Amino acid sequence: MLFDLNVSWPTTNYSAKPTQVQLQALYNTITTLHMLGYTHLAINFKLEENVKFPNNPNEINPIDRDSLKAHFNEKFPDLKLFTRLTLVINDPSQCQGLSKVQNKFDIIAVEPTSEKALQATINLDVDIISFNMVTRLPFFLRHKTICNATDKGIHFEICYSPMISGPAGYTITNNSDNVSLSTSASLARKNFFYNVLQLIRASRSRGLLVSSGASHALQARSSMDIMCLLKTCGLDSSRAKASFTDNPEKALIRGRLRIKSYKQTIVMGNDNSHSDLLYNNDLENSKKTFLEQYKRPLSSSPLHVIQKKRKLQ
């Protein structure tokens, strides 16, 4: 199984609705990623820290997962779609509480833009920490800070689409037909490799995952392209492969257990046809409240058995 936990949602606020052209671009991106072998995709809704969550709990997640599944269910029955929220944090004191959104999204991620914000996000209940790889990080990544996060099960994301697209591409000089890379695009790629090398050094090559962050189909890349990119940055083959197979799966399981478990109570399947129960969200109601997820009678869930884990004496 291949995972891509960052497929960009067309809008970045609650006031704007995606147009039909933007939705078609999203459909093309998902189709391209599936043709490249990706089976588990997360649609990422990125939100700035100054944008407030709606008061209505049903409006917190603007991603219409049901319509996306209905669009791809017949063509790609093995495709699994999930939702993700990425909060951009600069000042931790201005950060909104995550208790309102923890059960509305499958994955919770943060993007700190300062060292103070990075140290604060480690203590939050998040699954992924991402960075803006196009601009040079304004702070130094310390080994102790990064490893404290990885020890808690938090993964760090490397998003490669900004390096591919860039703010500008190749240009042709006026006096000749020579094609050269523009200054802004060259600087973006330089910053990308600098940030990736710094993250690999600070994390000791542990807890890394790679996502596309694609907003259109041309930004998607295959697993072999990602392997070549990471090996160029100094990762060995096994850890480079784990960055889009094992590590994203662990991050997804961590986020899904927030919905499928409560304290020491977990949900397990009693049917062989539902062996992927942790990833299966077809029976979940996206409009349900927090209490409705756990305080349900067993008769309303015939395909599940709730078992309580007991500590060994």
C-alpha positions as CSV (number, residue, x, y, z in Angstrom):
1,M,0.0,0.0,0.0
2,L,1.2,3.5,-0.9
3,F,0.1,6.5,1.1
4,D,-0.2,10.2,0.2
5,L,-1.5,12.1,3.2
6,N,-1.5,15.6,1.6
7,V,-3.8,16.2,-1.4
8,S,-4.7,19.9,-1.3
9,W,-8.3,20.9,-0.9
10,P,-9.1,23.8,-3.3
11,T,-10.1,26.4,-0.6
12,T,-8.3,27.6,2.5
13,N,-11.1,29.2,4.4
14,Y,-14.8,28.6,5.3
15,S,-16.3,31.5,3.3
16,A,-15.2,30.3,-0.2
17,K,-16.7,27.3,-1.8
18,P,-14.7,25.3,-4.4
19,T,-15.8,25.9,-8.0
20,Q,-16.5,23.1,-10.5
21,V,-13.2,23.8,-12.2
22,Q,-11.3,23.4,-8.9
23,L,-13.2,20.2,-8.1
24,Q,-12.4,18.8,-11.5
25,A,-8.7,19.5,-10.9
26,L,-9.0,17.6,-7.6
27,Y,-10.6,14.7,-9.3
28,N,-7.8,14.6,-11.9
29,T,-5.2,14.7,-9.1
30,I,-6.8,11.8,-7.2
31,T,-7.1,9.8,-10.4
32,T,-3.4,10.4,-11.3
33,L,-2.2,9.4,-7.8
34,H,-4.3,6.2,-7.9
35,M,-2.9,5.4,-11.3
36,L,0.6,5.8,-9.8
37,G,-0.2,3.2,-7.2
38,Y,-1.5,5.2,-4.2
39,T,-4.4,3.6,-2.5
40,H,-4.8,5.7,0.7
41,L,-5.2,9.5,0.1
42,A,-5.9,12.3,2.6
43,I,-7.6,15.5,1.4
44,N,-5.8,18.3,3.2
45,F,-7.7,21.4,4.4
46,K,-5.1,24.1,5.3
47,L,-6.2,26.8,7.6
48,E,-4.4,29.9,8.8
49,E,-4.3,30.6,12.6
50,N,-6.4,33.9,12.2
51,V,-9.3,31.9,10.7
52,K,-11.8,30.9,13.4
53,F,-13.7,27.6,13.5
54,P,-17.4,27.8,12.8
55,N,-19.7,27.6,15.8
56,N,-21.8,24.9,14.1
57,P,-19.9,21.6,14.5
58,N,-21.3,20.3,11.2
59,E,-19.5,23.1,9.3
60,I,-16.0,22.5,10.8
61,N,-15.1,20.0,8.0
62,P,-15.8,21.5,4.6
63,I,-14.6,18.5,2.7
64,D,-17.5,16.6,1.2
65,R,-16.0,13.1,1.6
66,D,-19.3,11.3,0.7
67,S,-19.4,13.0,-2.7
68,L,-15.8,12.2,-3.4
69,K,-16.3,8.5,-2.5
70,A,-19.4,8.4,-4.7
71,H,-17.4,9.8,-7.6
72,F,-14.6,7.2,-7.3
73,N,-16.4,4.2,-5.8
74,E,-17.3,2.6,-9.1
75,K,-14.1,3.3,-10.9
76,F,-11.6,2.7,-8.0
77,P,-13.3,0.5,-5.4
78,D,-10.0,-0.1,-3.6
79,L,-9.3,3.7,-3.1
80,K,-9.5,4.9,0.5
81,L,-10.1,8.6,1.1
82,F,-9.6,10.5,4.4
83,T,-9.7,14.0,5.6
84,R,-6.9,16.1,7.1
85,L,-6.7,19.5,8.8
86,T,-3.4,21.5,8.8
87,L,-3.2,24.5,11.1
88,V,-0.6,27.1,10.4
89,I,0.7,28.3,13.8
90,N,3.0,31.3,14.3
91,D,2.0,32.4,17.8
92,P,1.0,29.6,20.2
93,S,-1.0,32.0,22.3
94,Q,-3.3,32.6,19.3
95,C,-3.8,28.9,18.5
96,Q,-7.3,27.6,18.7
97,G,-8.3,24.6,20.7
98,L,-8.1,21.3,18.9
99,S,-10.9,19.6,21.0
100,K,-13.5,20.9,18.5
101,V,-11.9,19.4,15.4
102,Q,-10.2,16.2,16.7
103,N,-13.3,14.0,15.8
104,K,-14.1,15.9,12.6
105,F,-10.9,15.0,10.7
106,D,-9.0,11.7,10.3
107,I,-5.6,13.4,10.6
108,I,-4.6,16.6,12.5
109,A,-1.4,18.3,11.4
110,V,0.3,21.6,12.2
111,E,2.7,23.8,10.3
112,P,4.8,25.9,12.8
113,T,6.5,29.0,11.4
114,S,8.6,29.8,14.4
115,E,10.7,27.9,17.0
116,K,8.3,28.9,19.8
117,A,5.4,27.4,17.8
118,L,7.3,24.2,17.1
119,Q,8.1,23.7,20.8
120,A,4.4,24.3,21.7
121,T,3.0,21.9,19.0
122,I,5.0,19.0,20.4
123,N,2.7,19.0,23.4
124,L,-0.5,19.0,21.3
125,D,-2.4,15.9,20.3
126,V,-1.4,16.0,16.6
127,D,-0.3,13.4,14.1
128,I,2.0,15.3,11.7
129,I,4.2,18.3,11.8
130,S,4.8,19.9,8.4
131,F,7.1,22.8,7.3
132,N,7.0,25.2,4.4
133,M,9.9,23.8,2.4
134,V,10.0,26.5,-0.2
135,T,11.2,29.3,2.1
136,R,14.3,28.9,4.3
137,L,13.3,27.9,7.9
138,P,13.7,31.0,10.2
139,F,14.9,28.8,13.0
140,F,17.3,25.9,13.6
141,L,15.9,22.4,14.0
142,R,17.3,21.0,17.2
143,H,17.8,17.2,17.6
144,K,16.3,17.2,21.1
145,T,13.1,19.0,20.0
146,I,12.6,16.8,16.9
147,C,13.3,13.5,18.7
148,N,11.0,14.4,21.6
149,A,8.2,14.7,19.0
150,T,9.1,11.4,17.2
151,D,9.2,9.6,20.6
152,K,5.6,10.6,21.1
153,G,4.6,9.2,17.7
154,I,4.5,12.5,15.8
155,H,5.8,12.3,12.2
156,F,7.4,15.0,10.2
157,E,6.3,15.6,6.7
158,I,8.3,16.4,3.5
159,C,6.1,17.9,0.8
160,Y,7.7,17.8,-2.6
161,S,5.2,19.6,-4.8
162,P,6.5,23.2,-4.1
163,M,9.9,22.1,-5.4
164,I,8.4,20.7,-8.6
165,S,6.1,23.6,-9.4
166,G,8.0,26.4,-7.8
167,P,7.0,30.1,-8.0
168,A,8.5,30.2,-11.5
169,G,9.9,27.8,-14.0
170,Y,12.3,27.9,-16.9
171,T,12.8,31.1,-18.9
172,I,14.3,31.8,-22.3
173,T,16.8,34.7,-22.5
174,N,16.2,37.4,-25.0
175,N,19.4,37.2,-27.0
176,S,19.6,33.4,-27.3
177,D,17.5,30.3,-27.3
178,N,19.2,29.0,-24.1
179,V,16.7,27.8,-21.4
180,S,17.7,28.6,-17.9
181,L,16.1,28.3,-14.5
182,S,14.7,31.6,-13.1
183,T,16.2,33.1,-10.0
184,S,13.1,32.5,-7.8
185,A,12.7,28.9,-8.9
186,S,16.3,28.2,-8.3
187,L,16.1,29.7,-4.8
188,A,13.0,27.7,-4.0
189,R,14.8,24.4,-4.9
190,K,17.8,25.5,-2.9
191,N,15.7,26.2,0.2
192,F,13.9,22.9,-0.3
193,F,17.1,20.8,-0.2
194,Y,18.5,22.8,2.7
195,N,15.4,22.3,4.8
196,V,15.2,18.6,4.0
197,L,18.8,18.0,4.9
198,Q,18.3,19.9,8.1
199,L,15.2,17.8,9.0
200,I,17.0,14.6,8.2
201,R,20.0,15.6,10.4
202,A,17.8,16.7,13.3
203,S,15.5,13.6,13.2
204,R,18.3,11.1,12.6
205,S,16.3,9.9,9.6
206,R,13.4,8.7,11.9
207,G,9.8,9.5,11.7
208,L,9.8,11.1,8.2
209,L,7.0,10.8,5.7
210,V,6.7,12.2,2.2
211,S,3.5,13.7,0.7
212,S,2.8,15.4,-2.6
213,G,0.8,18.4,-1.5
214,A,-0.4,18.3,-5.1
215,S,-3.1,20.8,-6.2
216,H,-3.2,19.5,-9.8
217,A,-2.2,16.3,-11.5
218,L,1.1,17.4,-12.9
219,Q,2.5,17.7,-9.4
220,A,2.1,14.0,-8.6
221,R,5.1,11.7,-8.7
222,S,5.6,7.9,-8.5
223,S,7.2,6.1,-5.6
224,M,10.4,5.5,-7.6
225,D,10.8,9.3,-8.2
226,I,10.4,9.8,-4.4
227,M,13.0,7.1,-3.8
228,C,15.5,8.9,-6.0
229,L,14.8,12.2,-4.4
230,L,15.3,10.9,-0.8
231,K,18.4,8.9,-1.7
232,T,19.9,12.1,-3.2
233,C,19.3,13.8,0.2
234,G,21.2,11.0,2.0
235,L,18.5,8.5,3.1
236,D,19.1,4.8,2.6
237,S,16.7,2.7,0.6
238,S,14.8,1.1,3.5
239,R,14.1,4.4,5.2
240,A,13.3,6.1,2.0
241,K,10.7,3.4,1.2
242,A,9.2,3.6,4.7
243,S,8.6,7.4,4.2
244,F,5.7,6.6,1.8
245,T,4.6,3.2,3.1
246,D,5.1,2.4,6.8
247,N,5.5,5.9,8.4
248,P,2.3,7.4,6.7
249,E,0.4,4.3,7.8
250,K,1.5,4.8,11.4
251,A,0.4,8.5,11.2
252,L,-2.9,7.5,9.7
253,I,-3.5,4.8,12.3
254,R,-2.7,7.3,15.1
255,G,-5.3,9.7,13.7
256,R,-7.9,7.0,13.1
257,L,-7.6,5.6,16.6
258,R,-8.8,9.0,17.8
259,I,-12.1,8.2,16.3
260,K,-12.1,4.4,16.6
261,S,-11.1,4.3,20.3
262,Y,-11.9,5.9,23.6
263,K,-9.5,5.6,26.5
264,Q,-8.9,1.8,26.8
265,T,-11.9,0.9,24.7
266,I,-11.3,-0.1,21.1
267,V,-13.4,-1.2,18.2
268,M,-12.7,-4.5,16.6
269,G,-14.3,-6.4,13.7
270,N,-16.0,-9.8,14.0
271,D,-16.4,-10.3,10.2
272,N,-13.6,-11.4,7.9
273,S,-15.0,-9.1,5.2
274,H,-14.3,-6.1,7.4
275,S,-10.6,-6.8,8.2
276,D,-9.7,-3.2,7.3
277,L,-12.1,-1.8,9.9
278,L,-9.6,0.8,11.1
279,Y,-9.5,2.3,7.6
280,N,-13.1,1.8,6.8
281,N,-15.1,5.0,7.3
282,D,-18.1,4.1,5.1
283,L,-20.3,3.5,8.2
284,E,-19.3,6.7,9.9
285,N,-21.6,9.6,10.0
286,S,-19.7,12.8,9.3
287,K,-22.4,14.9,11.1
288,K,-22.4,13.0,14.4
289,T,-21.4,14.7,17.6
290,F,-18.7,13.8,20.0
291,L,-20.8,11.8,22.4
292,E,-22.6,9.9,19.6
293,Q,-19.4,8.3,18.6
294,Y,-18.9,6.4,21.8
295,K,-22.2,6.2,23.6
296,R,-24.0,3.9,21.1
297,P,-25.8,0.7,21.9
298,L,-24.2,-2.5,20.6
299,S,-27.4,-3.3,18.8
300,S,-26.8,-0.3,16.5
301,S,-23.5,-1.7,15.3
302,P,-24.0,-5.4,14.4
303,L,-20.7,-5.6,12.6
304,H,-18.6,-4.5,15.6
305,V,-17.7,-5.8,19.0
306,I,-16.5,-3.4,21.6
307,Q,-13.8,-5.0,23.8
308,K,-11.9,-3.4,26.6
309,K,-8.2,-4.0,26.9
310,R,-7.1,-5.1,30.3
311,K,-3.7,-4.6,31.8
312,L,-1.7,-7.8,32.4
313,Q,-1.2,-8.5,36.1
